[in-house]
Amino acid sequence: MGGIDLGTNFDSLVIGGLLSEKCYNYALYASDSKACEVNLTELLDNLNIEIYRYIQYMYLKQIYDAGLAQYAYLIGCQKTGEAILIDPLRDLDQYLEIAHSNGLKITAVAETHIHADFISGAQALSQYDSNILLYLSEEGGDFWRSQWALDLSSYRPVMDGSVIKVGNLILKAIHTPGHTPEHMVFLLTDLGGGADGPMALLSGDFLFVGDVGRPDLLEQAAGIDGSQEAGARDLFHSLQKLSHLPEYLQVLPGHGAGSSCGKALGAVPSSTLGYEFRFNEALKLALQEDEESFVSFILDGQPEPPSYFARMKTINREGTTNNQVENALPLLAFKELEKGIDEQGWVLVDNRPLEVFINNHIRGSQFISDEHFSDFAGSFLEPEEKLVLIAEDELRARELILSLRRIGIDHVIGFIDPQSMGELPDSLKGSIQTRQASALEEHVLKENQVILDVRKAAEREGFKYHSSIHFPHARSIPDLKKVPEASIVTHCQSGLRAGGVASFLLRKGWQDVQCALGSPLPITSPVAS
């Protein structure tokens, strides 16, 4: 009987665990950089497993970004060392490090669709290594093709039914329009592991845990009139394709709870198709009810999309020339900061706790909640603005820059130390007067002020002040002209969004803006802060 050479690259401990589970008293261990040889043929015959099959299994890593509630996927063939990256962000180091530490090289990148909530890393990856193959959707019409990639030799157009091969892995594309016209999902099969059918569905923004992709973004965020109903009908028909797939499939979505790409996304990072068939309300409606009922349901109650979504769509379709991070990041003195604010319009991004910001901040600052950094930054900051950060050190400043760059905000001048805020000169000091939300309407009526309700429309359905104007924080930039030139009080559910809008209005020229703190009524169910 022949022997099997277990080199140091072989996961002998895992094989030992596998065999011990079968009650065989064998231990495999390779040490001192020397290979050991163990006669296993008879044993493997009895177990009906192939040891070489083990070392061909795929590697799959779900990579989560909490700020965007976004999932990217690194999938590799451990036999050949090739890997494909699905829906990456533009900061590539995290993916390259994971690939390298697992003996993999990224040879391909694929996108499920042209993203609206972050700048895709596909272009940056192609600039990093021009040999990396770009698998991008060719469906949905010419307008929805990734224009930046069309003339590249590495571009590989993906159509419905296209097959992507990475080592011993197969990804089969299925065109699923609805969320966007070009949207694709991928069925993943591990041929190296001996499978002859798919084990997972990389579902992008088509199917989430507990929800389906929203079809209204092109109209609500990008201003393409009439597209949301057509998208909802496309989505209904696309969801029918799922009924032909096996229920055991793992569902690996593009987003989790906290994303604006749906209205009821679950916080669980993955699911199975069978579970979603049973408990996903939107999917059940699509598969069990008529098209009109689904269209009405899916378009109702969708949250207001952040205004930066339209810009992300354009950048991800046309490409960007700014994928390099600037090295210089100086710690600024107050004198230099004041000159930049007065002469060049610098904006200080203040992500300290709201109660600290309210009482003492640099005039013209923009409050950005650290808990919802990407959402706030995308709602209140514009890409051409020159920004200054508040950060304990350069490392923290660069973490914030990374979050800003993911949504296309690249111009950071430097940072200041929050410990120095106690020494703020009077010429730079700012503050915001506050109200208690619980008695807001009574005070406002007496003082002839205007209440700006900066919550989502769905939150207003539960309670609203009759005299208030709806001004969702996510639409602050495009809807600014809707704010009257009057004494303003902003309110939300806790004060965070109200603080963000109040600081935004003050730096845009409003003189009398107050912020309501606390809840306007007892909270009986979870709501956004």
N, C-alpha and C positions, 0 to 999 in steps of 0.2 A: 504493500500500500504506500502511495506517495505521501510526502509531507507538504505542508503549507507554510510558506515563509511569512512570518508576522513581523514586518519591519517597524521601525520607530514611528512611521507615519500612520500606522494602522491603529485604530482605536481598540486596542486589545482589552482594555478594562470593560468597555461596553459589551464586547463579545463574551467576556467572562461572565458578566451579569446576565446576559441572555441565556447562556448555557446553564448557569446555576439555577435559574428559574425553572428549567426543565429537569431539575434534580440530578444533574450530572456533576460529579465532583472533579471538575477540570478548572484550572486557573491559568489564565494566559497573561503573561507579563513580559514586556520587553524593557530591558534596563541597560545602563551604561553605554547607550548608543549602539548596542549590539542586537542583532536580530536573533530571535529564538525560533526553533522549529518544533512544532507539535504535530503529531500524527492524529488528524481529526477526521479522516475520510469516513471511517465506519460510524463515528459518532454523528457526523453531519448527515449521513444517509439515514440514520435512525430518526433524526430530528426533521428530516425533509426540508432542510434549509441550505442555501448556498452561501458560503462565506463571502464569495466574491460579489454576490448580489448586495451584501451589506455596504460595501465600500463604494457602491455606485448610487446610493440614496442621495436625494437632493437636500440642499440646505435652504431653509426658508426663514426669513427674519422680517417681522413686522416692526417698522420703525415709526414711532409716534412723536408728533410735535404737539405739545399741550396748548401752545398759544393759538394754533390754528385748528386744533382738534383734527389733525390730518395724519393719515397713514400712508407711508411709502413702503415698498416691499423689495427686498433683495432676495433673489432666488437663484441658487447656483447648483451646478452639477459637480459633485465632489469627485467624480471620476475624471472629468476633463479639466476641472478648475475654472470653467467659464461661468459667468453670472450675468443676469439681466436685472435691471433696476426699473421698477414700475412707479410712475408718478413721483419723482423726486423733487425736493425743494432745490433752490439754487446754491445753497451752501453745501458743497460736495464732500468736505472732509469727513463728516460722520459716516457716509456711505463707503468711501474709500478705505477708511480705517477698519470698518466691520468686514469688508471683503478681504482685505489683506490679512487680518487676524484669523480668518478662516480658510486661508489658502486659496482664495478665489480672485479672479480678475474680471472686472466689469467689462464685458464685450458688447453689450447691447443695452439700450434703454427704450422703454415703451411708455406711451401715455394713453390713458383711457379716453381723454378728451382735452380740449383747450380749456385750461383752468381759469376760474374767475376770482379765486380767493387768495392766490399766491403766484409768484413768478416761478414757472416751471424750471427745474434744473436740467432739462434735456439739452438746451442750447449750451449752457455752461459746460456740460459734460462733453459735448461734441467739440468744444473749444479746448478742453483739457486734453482730449485724445481724439484726433480726427478719424481714427480707425473704429471707434465705437459706433455700432450700427444704430440708426434711428428709426424705430418702428412707430409711425404716426398715421393717424386715420386719414384715409382718402375719401371717406364717405361724407354725405351731407351737403355736397356742392362745393364749388371752387372757393367760395368765401370762407368756408370753415376748414380749409387746409392750412397747415403750418407754413406760411409763406417763407419764413426765414430758412427753412430746411430744403426747399424744393430743388435747389441747384447743387446741393451737396452730394458727393459720390456715396456718402454713407446713408443717405436717405432711402428707406424702404417703405413704400406706401402700403398701408394695411386696409384691406377690404373685408367685407363680411365673408367669413369662411377662411381667411388667410391663416396660415400656420407658421408660427415662429419656432425655430428649433435652436435650443441653447444646450450644447452637449447632448445629454440623454433626456432632456426635458422638452416637452411640447406645450406651446400655448396656442390655442385656437381662438381666433377672434370672432365675436358675434356682434353685429351692428345693432345697437340698442338706442335709437334716437328717442328724444323726449326731454331729458334734462338739457341736452344740447343736440343739434342735428347730427354731429359727427361721432357721438359717443360710442365707445367700444367696451365690451367686457371680454375677459380672457378665461377660457377653460384650461386649467393646468393639469397636465398628465406627467407622471414620473416614470418614464420608460425604463430608466436605469434601476428603479426599484421593482421592476417586473410588472407594473400596472399596464393594463390595456384599456383603461378608461380614466376619466378625469377624477381628481380628488378634491379640487377647489375651484371656486369661481371668484376671480379677481373682479369685483363688481363696480369699482370706481364710485361715481356719484349716481349710479343707476339704482342700485339696491343697497340699503343700509340695514343695520340691525334695528328693527322696529319701524322702518320707514322706507320710502322710495325717494328718488331725486326729485327736486322741485322743478317744474317745467316753466316757471314764470320769470326766471332770472333774466333772460334775454330782453324781455319787455320791461321789467321793473328796474333792472340795473343798467342794461346797455341801451335802452330806449328803442328797441326794435318793435314798433307798433304791430299789434295783432299776432305776435308770435306765441303768447302764453297759451291760448286755447289750442292752437295747432300743436304746440309742444305737449300739452296734456293728452291730446288724442294720440299722438305718436307714442307717448309713454304708455298709454293703455295697451296699445297693440304690441309694443316691445315686451311688456311684462308677460304677455301670453306665451312668449318663447320659453319662459322659465318652467312652464307646466310640463315640458317634455324632458326636463333634466332630472337626474336622480336626486332623491331627497337627502342622501347622505353627504352631498357636496358641502364642503366648508364654504361659508360666505366670508370673504375677506374684503371689507368695504374701504372706500377712500376717506371716510370721515367718521367721527364719533360725536357724542353729545357735546354741544357747544358750538358746532358749526352752523353757519347760516345757509347751508346747502340743502336743508330740509327743515321740517317743523317738529319732528318727534323722534329724532335720532337717539338710539340707545347708547348707554355708556359702556356696554360690554364690547370688547374689541373684535369679536368674531361670533359667528353663529353657524347654523346649518340651514340649508335650503328648506328642509322639512320643518324645522322649527318656525321659520319665517312663513311658510305656507299656513301654519296653524295660528300664529299669534301676531303677525304683522298686519295691522288693520288696513293700510293702504293696498298692500299686495292682495290680501283676501278680497277686498272690494273689486280690484281689477279682474281677478280670476273668477269671482262668483256672481258679480252684478253686471249691469249694463254699462256701456260706455258713458252715457250722460251722467249717471250717478257718480262714476269715478271722476270725471272732469270737474263736476261741481265740488266734490270733496277735496280734490288735490289742490285746487286753486284757492280754496277758502282758508284763511287763517295763516298764510305763509308770512314769516317775519320780514320786516323791511330789510332789504339787502344793503350792506355798507356801500357807500358811493364809490369806493375805490374799485369795486368789482368790474365796472366798465373798463377802467384803465388796464386792469390785469388781463382782460380778454384781448385787448388790442396788443399789449406787449407780448403775450404768449402766442398770438397769431403772427405778428410781424417781426418779433425778435427785439433784442436790446443790445446796445453796444457797450453797456456798462456792467460787465460781470466780474470786474476786478475790485477788490476791497482796498481802499487807500490805507497806507501804513501809518501815516502821522495822525496822532490823536492827542493833542496837548491838553494839559490841565490849565484851565483859563483863570486869570485873575479878574476881580470884579471890574477894574478899570477897563480892561480889554473887552469884557462882556458888555458893559454899558455902551461902549463905543459901537460895538457890533449891532446891538439892539437899535440904537438911535440912528445909525448911519446906513446899515445894511439890512435891517429888518430881521435880525436873527430871532428865532423862536426857541425859548427854553422849554424842553420837555420834562415835566415834573411828575414823577411817578411815586412820590412819597405818599403816605397815607392821607386820605382826604382831609381829615381833621387837622393835620399838620399843614397841608397846603393852604387850606381856607384861611388860616390865621397869619401865615407868613410865607410869602412867595415872591419871586422876582416879577415885577410888573411885565405884563405881556406874555406870561407863561401859559402853556397849555397843560392842563391836568390830564394825565393818562393813567387810568387805573392799572396797577401792576397785575391785578387778577385777570384783566381783559385787555392786555397790552395791544395785541394785534388789531382787535376790533376797534378799540378807541383810536389808535394811531391811524388806521385806515379811514375812520370817520371824521377826524378833526385835522389831519395834517395833509398837506399837498406836496407832491414830489419835488417841486422847484424850491421849496422853503429850505433855508439853511438853519440847521438845528444844533442846539447845545443840550447835552444830557446832564442829569444829576446822577452821579455814581460814586461809590465808595473808592473805587480804584479803576485802573484801565481795563482790568479783566472784566469787571461788571459792565463797564461802558461798552466793551466789545460784544458782550452778550446781548445788550439792548440794540446795538447796531445790527446784529444778526437778525433779530426779530423785525427790525425796520426794513432791512434789505429784502426780506422774504416777501414783502408786499410793495416793493418798488420804491422805497423811500431811502435815498442813498447819500444825501448831502448832510453829513454830520461834521461840524466844525471842531468840536472838542467837548470837554466835560468840566463840571465843577464838583467839588467835594461837598456833600450835604452837611458835613460838620461845620462848614464855613458859613452856613446860612444864618447863624446867630450873630454874625458880624456884618450883616448886610447893610450897606449905606442907605440912608433915607431916600436917596435919589432913585434907588432900585426897588424899594419896598412896595409890595402890593398885598391886598387882602380882599376877601369877599364876605359881605354881610350874609348872615344865615337866618332862616326861619324854621320853625318846627312844622313839619308837614301836617301833623294831626289837626292843627287849627288854621290851616293855610287860607281857606276861602274867606273866613271871617275877617282876617287881617287885610286881605287883598281888596275886598269890597270896600273897606273903610278908606284905604289909601289909593284907590283907583289904579291898581297895578294889573298887569297882564300875566296870567299863569301860563307858562309853557309846559305842557305835559310831554316829556321826552321819552316816554315808554313806547313799547310796541302797541300796535292797534289791538292785538288780541288781549293785552292787559287792560286796555281801556274798556273792553266789553264787560269786564267784571266790576269796574268802578271808575268814575271820572268826575272831576269837578265840572259842573255845567258851564262855567264861564271860561274854561281853559281852551287853549289852542293846541291841537296835536302837532308836535314837532319832533318826530322820532330822532334820537341822537345819531343814528346811522345815516341820516339824510341831511346832516347839518350843512355840509358844503353846497350841494345843489339847491337846497331849499332855503338858503339864508335870506333871500328877498321876501320870504313869507313872514318874517319876524317884524312886527310893528316897531316903529321908533317910539318906544314908551318905556316906562319903568317895568322891568321884567322880573318875575320869580320863576325859576326852573324847578321842576319836581319829577321824581321817578318813584322808585320803591324803597331805596335805601339812601340815596344821595350821590352815588357814584356817577351815574349818567348825568344827573343834574349838575354836578360839579364840572363834568367835562364840557357840557353845553354852556354853562355860565362863563367859564374861562374862555371858551371859544368866542362867545359874543363880545366879551370885554376886549379881547385882542383884535376884534374886527370893527371896533369903534363904538359899541354901545356903552353908555356912560353909567347907567343905573341898573345893575343886574344883581339879584340876590339868589341864593341857593337854598332850597328847602331840604332839610335833613330828616331822616327817619321815614317811617311808613305812613301814608295818609290814612290808613285804616288797618285793623287787625288782619294779619296774614293768615289765611286758613289753608292755603295750598302753596307749593313751591312756585316762586316767580323769579325772573331774572333780576339781578341787583342793579 
